[in-house]
Amino acid sequence: MSAVFEKKIHKTLADANLQLAIYKATGRLIEHRKHAVEGDMLPEYQAMRTHAHAVKRHTIENLAYYLEQFESNVIAHGGKVIWCRDAREVADFVLTLASERKSKVIVKSKSMTTEEIDFNERLEHYEMKPVETDLGEYIVQLNHERPYHIVAPALHLTRHDVADIFTRELGIERETVIEKQTMIARALLREKFLAADIGVSGGNFLVADSGAVVLVENEGNARLTTSAPKIHIAVAGIEKLIPRARDLGVFLKLLGRSATGQPLTAYTSFLSGPRRAGEIDGPEEFYVVLLDNGRTKLLSDPGKRQSLYCIRCGACLNICPVYRRIGGHSFPWVYSGPIGAIITPQFKGIEHEPELPFASSLCGACAEVCPVKIDIPKVLLELRAEVKQEQASQGAAVIERLVFGVFGWLVTHPVAYRAALKLSGMLGSRVDLSRLGRWIPALQGWLSQRKLPVVPRLGFRALWSDRERRVRR
């Protein structure tokens, strides 16, 4: 585990107020989801999960075909598709367009894909500052942070924290009433919407057979972002495709229930090109940026490419015992929780944080709640194997292999195994094995987070033999 990763984890664990905030917020989301999908609320829920999994698998296995179909339909509706390999190409396109159109103000709705490519930071480097319009995203932007959670970006902040941020960054009188805080942000953001030349959004789903970009939200800010400015740019990963509009129904039902426990989010928008003749609002120019940024690397691996099925609902974060303790900012990239533990090593490389796939209890809860049935524990195990293989190739696991080799020999030789157990019992009653283990390199990492159990003087075999003798008497 890197020093930075470990330091962040211990800092979060030591903050009692933060621990309580994370646990309460994720607990509410768990209960809302449970009520929305269990019992008579949605009896076809498991069948819908199976169907969604099949649709995503089919799409990813035929991705090139659906990407071409999507592009053709966007163009047919008057839009343009921009293909980008990485974050730099996205930023270059937006900066060039803004320069050509003499655009000064950019408003932006919530998007994990743009967080992934450091979109705001890249544009700020060239003195253009996109303004986040989702309330949670706006708060963390003011606080110079990245989102804490895929769905609830300001999950870690209390209303008192928000009051301090608003006073510090906006220069207003301290206000702790949530409704009034919302109105303050609303008034400020309304000015940005009216002044904006460019609106940037993500894309929850891209519908191949119609060329539509589908956005789901609860605040309405995405609708203003996509309709008020003269130019709209939707930035989405290539995996967001679904084949047909009629496939969308199952995903909308699953996404709302899995993310927030709602039967359907408050606003669902279908964007399919610039404003047409006779329409009173909408952009004059419409662009869809299709981003790779490491996604095509996953396509070659039939086992791990299911990671691309993710619809960013956040359900796996809420249920995960690890995320609920160490929080979102402990993770080394923008994607946190179980989905982050499998996406980050594949997009960024396992060397980015080799211990990340091991930051899991493998309890399987994430797979049970995933609306598209991604087998997250299976992918984690495959990534762990890759990490160990890489370490072995660099000679880092020589001692570990030696230790397990000795253990393997012992358990296959009963006489030696029984003698070792007897010896450990004798030592355990006299020596603190945890302290002794810290001198053994192969055990140091393991013991940094755990304590060795006390070895009893009499082991199971001795106790069983004694029992047998007493029964015979």
C-alpha positions in Angstrom: 0.0 0.0 0.0 1.4 3.4 -0.9 2.1 5.9 1.8 -0.5 8.3 0.4 -3.3 5.7 0.2 -2.6 4.5 3.8 -2.4 8.0 5.2 -5.8 9.0 3.7 -7.4 5.8 5.1 -6.1 6.4 8.6 -7.1 10.1 8.4 -10.7 9.2 7.5 -10.9 6.4 10.2 -9.7 8.9 12.8 -12.4 11.5 12.0 -15.5 10.5 14.1 -17.8 13.1 12.5 -16.8 12.1 9.0 -17.4 8.4 9.8 -20.9 9.3 11.1 -21.7 11.4 8.0 -20.7 8.6 5.6 -22.4 5.9 7.5 -25.7 7.8 7.9 -25.8 9.0 4.3 -25.0 5.6 2.7 -27.4 3.9 5.2 -30.3 6.1 4.0 -29.5 5.2 0.4 -29.3 1.5 1.2 -32.8 1.7 2.9 -34.3 3.6 0.0 -33.0 1.2 -2.5 -34.1 -1.8 -0.5 -37.7 -0.4 -0.2 -37.7 0.3 -4.0 -36.7 -3.2 -5.2 -37.7 -5.7 -2.6 -41.0 -7.5 -2.0 -44.0 -6.4 -4.0 -42.5 -3.0 -5.1 -40.8 -4.5 -8.1 -41.4 -8.3 -8.4 -39.6 -8.4 -11.8 -36.5 -6.8 -10.4 -34.2 -9.8 -10.8 -35.4 -10.4 -14.4 -34.7 -6.8 -15.2 -31.2 -7.1 -13.9 -30.6 -10.2 -16.1 -32.1 -8.4 -19.1 -29.9 -5.3 -18.5 -26.8 -7.4 -18.2 -27.6 -9.2 -21.5 -28.2 -5.8 -23.3 -24.9 -4.4 -22.1 -23.0 -7.5 -22.9 -24.4 -7.5 -26.4 -23.6 -3.8 -26.9 -20.0 -4.1 -25.7 -19.4 -7.2 -27.8 -20.6 -5.2 -30.9 -19.4 -1.8 -29.8 -17.9 -0.7 -33.2 -21.2 -1.3 -35.0 -23.3 0.6 -32.5 -20.8 3.5 -32.3 -21.0 4.0 -36.1 -24.8 3.8 -36.0 -24.9 6.3 -33.2 -22.6 8.7 -35.1 -24.7 8.4 -38.3 -27.9 9.3 -36.4 -26.4 12.3 -34.5 -25.2 13.7 -37.9 -28.7 13.1 -39.4 -30.2 15.2 -36.7 -27.8 18.1 -37.3 -25.2 17.3 -34.6 -21.5 16.5 -34.7 -19.6 13.6 -33.1 -16.0 14.3 -31.9 -13.8 11.2 -31.3 -11.3 11.7 -28.5 -8.6 9.3 -27.3 -7.8 11.0 -24.0 -8.3 13.9 -21.7 -6.0 16.2 -23.7 -8.0 15.8 -26.9 -11.2 16.7 -25.1 -9.8 19.8 -23.6 -8.2 20.8 -26.9 -11.5 20.5 -28.7 -13.5 22.6 -26.1 -10.8 25.3 -25.9 -10.5 25.6 -29.7 -14.3 25.8 -30.0 -14.5 28.4 -27.2 -11.8 30.4 -28.9 -13.4 30.3 -32.3 -16.9 31.3 -30.9 -15.3 33.9 -28.4 -17.0 32.1 -25.5 -16.2 33.2 -22.0 -18.7 31.4 -19.7 -19.1 27.7 -19.5 -21.8 26.0 -17.3 -21.6 22.3 -16.7 -23.9 19.7 -15.3 -22.9 16.7 -13.2 -20.6 14.3 -15.1 -18.3 11.6 -13.7 -16.7 11.3 -17.2 -15.5 14.9 -17.1 -14.2 14.4 -13.5 -12.3 11.4 -14.9 -10.4 13.6 -17.4 -9.8 16.6 -15.0 -12.0 18.7 -17.4 -12.3 21.7 -15.1 -8.7 21.8 -14.1 -7.5 21.6 -17.7 -9.7 24.5 -18.8 -8.8 26.6 -15.8 -5.1 26.2 -16.8 -6.1 28.3 -19.9 -8.1 30.8 -17.8 -11.5 29.4 -18.5 -13.5 28.2 -15.5 -16.5 25.9 -16.1 -19.1 26.4 -13.4 -20.7 23.3 -11.9 -24.4 23.6 -11.7 -25.4 20.5 -9.7 -25.7 21.7 -6.1 -23.4 19.0 -4.6 -20.9 19.5 -7.4 -21.0 23.2 -7.0 -20.2 22.9 -3.3 -17.2 20.6 -3.8 -16.0 22.8 -6.6 -16.1 25.8 -4.3 -14.2 23.7 -1.7 -11.6 22.7 -4.3 -12.3 19.0 -4.0 -13.4 16.2 -6.2 -16.7 14.3 -5.6 -16.9 12.1 -2.6 -19.5 9.7 -4.1 -20.7 9.0 -7.6 -24.2 10.1 -7.0 -23.9 12.3 -3.9 -20.7 14.3 -4.4 -21.0 16.3 -1.2 -22.0 13.3 1.0 -19.1 14.0 3.4 -20.1 17.6 4.2 -22.6 18.8 6.8 -24.8 21.9 6.4 -22.4 23.7 8.8 -19.5 22.8 6.5 -21.4 24.2 3.5 -22.1 27.4 5.5 -18.4 27.8 6.1 -17.6 27.2 2.4 -20.2 29.7 1.2 -18.9 32.4 3.6 -15.3 31.8 2.7 -15.7 31.5 -1.1 -18.7 33.7 -1.8 -18.2 36.3 0.9 -21.8 36.0 2.2 -23.1 36.0 5.8 -23.0 32.5 7.3 -26.2 30.6 6.7 -26.9 27.0 8.1 -30.5 26.5 7.0 -30.4 24.0 4.1 -33.3 25.6 2.2 -31.7 29.0 2.3 -28.3 27.6 1.3 -30.1 26.1 -1.8 -31.6 29.5 -2.7 -28.3 31.2 -2.4 -26.7 28.8 -4.8 -29.8 28.9 -7.1 -29.6 32.7 -7.4 -25.9 32.7 -8.2 -26.1 29.9 -10.7 -29.1 31.5 -12.5 -26.8 34.4 -13.4 -24.3 31.9 -14.9 -26.9 30.1 -16.9 -28.0 33.4 -18.5 -24.5 34.5 -19.2 -23.2 31.1 -20.5 -22.1 30.6 -24.1 -21.4 26.9 -23.8 -23.1 24.2 -21.8 -21.3 20.9 -21.0 -23.0 17.7 -19.8 -22.3 14.1 -19.5 -24.5 11.3 -20.9 -26.1 8.6 -18.9 -27.1 6.7 -22.0 -26.4 7.0 -25.7 -29.1 5.5 -27.9 -27.6 4.1 -31.1 -30.8 3.8 -33.2 -31.8 7.4 -32.6 -28.6 9.2 -31.9 -30.1 10.5 -28.6 -28.1 11.5 -25.5 -30.2 10.7 -22.4 -29.6 12.6 -19.2 -31.2 11.7 -15.8 -31.2 14.2 -12.9 -33.2 15.4 -9.9 -32.5 19.2 -9.9 -33.3 20.4 -13.4 -29.9 22.1 -13.8 -28.9 19.8 -16.6 -31.9 21.0 -18.6 -30.8 24.6 -18.3 -27.2 23.6 -19.1 -28.3 21.9 -22.3 -30.9 24.4 -23.5 -29.9 27.9 -22.4 -26.4 28.3 -24.0 -26.0 28.6 -27.7 -23.6 25.6 -27.8 -24.0 22.3 -26.1 -21.3 19.6 -25.7 -22.1 16.2 -24.3 -19.0 14.3 -23.1 -19.6 10.5 -22.7 -17.5 7.3 -22.6 -18.0 5.0 -25.5 -19.4 2.3 -23.2 -22.6 4.4 -22.5 -24.2 3.1 -25.6 -27.4 1.0 -25.7 -28.8 -0.3 -29.0 -32.4 0.8 -29.1 -34.7 3.3 -27.5 -36.9 0.5 -26.3 -34.0 -0.9 -24.3 -33.9 2.3 -22.3 -37.0 1.5 -20.1 -35.3 -1.2 -18.1 -32.2 0.9 -17.5 -34.2 3.9 -16.3 -36.1 1.8 -13.8 -32.9 0.2 -12.5 -30.9 3.4 -12.3 -33.3 5.4 -10.3 -34.0 2.6 -7.8 -30.4 1.6 -7.4 -29.0 5.1 -7.0 -31.6 6.9 -4.8 -34.5 4.5 -4.3 -36.7 6.5 -6.7 -39.0 4.7 -9.2 -37.8 7.3 -11.7 -35.6 10.4 -11.4 -37.3 13.8 -11.5 -36.0 14.8 -14.9 -35.2 12.5 -17.9 -34.0 14.4 -21.0 -33.5 13.2 -24.5 -31.1 15.3 -26.5 -31.0 14.7 -30.3 -29.3 17.6 -32.1 -29.5 21.4 -32.2 -32.6 23.6 -32.0 -35.0 23.0 -34.9 -37.1 25.5 -36.8 -40.1 26.6 -34.6 -38.5 25.4 -31.3 -38.3 28.1 -28.6 -35.2 26.9 -26.8 -32.2 24.6 -27.3 -28.6 25.1 -28.6 -27.7 26.3 -32.0 -24.8 23.9 -32.1 -24.8 20.3 -30.7 -21.7 18.2 -30.2 -21.2 14.7 -28.7 -17.7 13.9 -27.6 -17.1 10.2 -27.5 -14.2 9.4 -25.2 -12.0 6.3 -25.1 -9.4 7.1 -22.3 -8.5 3.5 -21.7 -11.8 1.8 -22.4 -10.8 0.0 -25.6 -8.0 -1.7 -23.6 -10.7 -3.6 -21.7 -12.4 -5.0 -24.8 -9.7 -7.6 -25.3 -10.3 -9.3 -22.0 -13.6 -11.2 -22.0 -13.6 -11.6 -18.2 -12.9 -8.0 -17.2 -14.7 -6.1 -19.9 -17.9 -6.5 -17.9 -16.5 -3.5 -15.9 -17.8 -1.4 -18.8 -21.4 -2.4 -18.1 -21.5 0.0 -15.2 -24.3 2.6 -15.2 -22.8 4.7 -12.4 -25.6 4.2 -9.9 -23.4 4.1 -6.8 -25.2 1.2 -5.2 -22.0 -0.8 -4.7 -20.4 2.2 -2.8 -23.4 2.4 -0.4 -23.4 -1.3 0.5 -19.6 -1.8 0.6 -18.2 -2.1 4.2 -14.9 -0.7 3.0 -16.2 2.4 1.3 -18.5 3.0 4.3 -15.4 3.2 6.5 -12.7 4.8 4.4 -14.9 7.1 2.3 -14.5 8.4 -1.3 -11.4 10.6 -1.0 -9.3 7.8 0.3 -9.4 6.1 -3.1 -6.7 7.2 -5.5 -8.9 8.3 -8.5 -12.3 9.8 -9.1 -14.1 6.5 -9.0 -14.3 5.1 -5.5 -15.8 2.0 -3.9 -15.9 -1.4 -5.5 -16.5 -0.1 -9.0 -13.5 2.2 -8.5 -11.4 -0.7 -7.3 -11.9 -2.5 -10.6 -12.0 0.4 -13.0 -9.0 2.4 -11.8 -6.4 -0.4 -12.2 -7.7 -1.2 -15.7 -7.9 2.5 -16.9 -4.8 3.7 -15.1 -2.7 0.5 -14.9 -2.2 -1.7 -11.8 1.0 0.2 -10.9 -1.2 3.3 -10.2 -2.1 1.8 -6.8 -1.3 -2.0 -6.6 -3.1 -2.4 -3.3 -6.4 -1.1 -4.5 -7.9 -4.5 -5.6 -7.0 -5.8 -2.1 -9.0 -3.0 -0.4 -12.0 -5.2 -0.3 -13.5 -7.8 2.0 -14.8 -9.9 -1.0 -18.1 -10.2 0.8 -20.0 -10.1 -2.5 -22.5 -7.5 -1.5 -21.5 -5.2 -4.4 -22.4 -8.0 -6.9 -25.7 -8.6 -5.2 -26.8 -4.9 -5.6 -25.3 -4.2 -9.0 -28.3 -3.5 -11.3 -26.4 -4.9 -14.3 -24.9 -7.9 -12.5 -21.2 -7.0 -12.8 -19.3 -9.8 -11.0 -17.1 -7.3 -9.1 -15.5 -9.9 -6.7 -14.5 -12.0 -9.7 -12.8 -9.1 -11.4 -11.1 -8.1 -8.2 -9.6 -11.6 -7.9 -8.3 -11.4 -11.5 -6.7 -8.0 -10.8 -5.2 -9.4 -7.6 -3.6 -12.2 -9.6 -2.2 -9.6 -12.1 -0.7 -7.6 -9.2 0.9 -10.7 -7.7 2.2 -11.8 -11.1 3.7 -8.4 -11.7 5.3 -8.4 -8.3 6.7 -11.9 -8.8 8.2 -10.9 -12.2 10.0 -8.1 -10.3 11.3 -10.5 -7.6 9.1 -8.8 -4.9 7.4 -12.1 -3.9 10.4 -14.4 -3.4 10.1 -14.5 0.4 6.3 -14.9 0.2 6.6 -17.9 -2.2 9.2 -19.4 0.1 7.0 -19.1 3.1 3.9 -20.5 1.4 6.1 -23.3 -0.1 7.2 -24.3 3.4 3.5 -24.1 4.5 2.4 -26.3 1.6 5.0 -28.9 2.4 3.9 -28.9 6.1 0.2 -29.5 5.4 1.0 -32.4 3.1 3.2 -34.2 5.7 1.0 -35.0 8.7 3.7 -35.9 11.1 5.7 -32.7 10.5 2.4 -30.7 10.6 1.4 -32.1 14.0 4.9 -31.4 15.3 4.7 -27.8 14.0 1.4 -27.3 15.7 2.7 -28.6 19.0 5.7 -26.3 18.8 3.6 -23.3 17.9 1.4 -24.0 21.0 4.5 -24.1 23.2 5.8 -20.9 21.7 2.5 -19.1 21.8 2.2 -19.4 25.5 5.6 -17.8 26.0 6.2 -15.4 23.1 4.1 -12.6 21.5 4.0 -14.0 17.9 2.6 -10.7 16.6 5.7 -8.9 17.7 7.9 -11.7 16.4 6.1 -11.6 13.0 7.0 -8.0 12.4 10.6 -9.1 11.9 9.5 -11.4 9.1 9.2 -9.4 5.8 6.5 -11.7 4.4 4.3 -10.9 7.4 5.0 -7.2 7.8 2.3 -5.9 5.4 -0.3 -8.3 6.8 0.4 -7.4 10.4 0.3 -3.7 9.7 -3.5 -4.0 9.6 -4.1 -7.1 11.8 -3.1 -8.9 14.9 -2.1 -12.5 15.0 -4.5 -14.5 17.2 -3.1 -16.0 20.4 -2.0 -19.6 19.8 -3.7 -21.8 22.5 -1.4 -24.1 24.5 -3.6 -27.1 23.5 -4.6 -27.3 19.9 -7.7 -28.9 18.4 -6.0 -32.3 17.9 -4.9 -32.4 21.5 -8.4 -31.4 22.8 -10.0 -34.0 20.5 -7.7 -36.7 21.7 -8.4 -35.8 25.3 -12.1 -35.9 24.6 -11.9 -39.4 23.0 -10.0 -40.7 26.0 -12.7 -39.4 28.4 -15.4 -40.9 26.2 -13.7 -44.3 26.2 -13.4 -44.2 30.0 
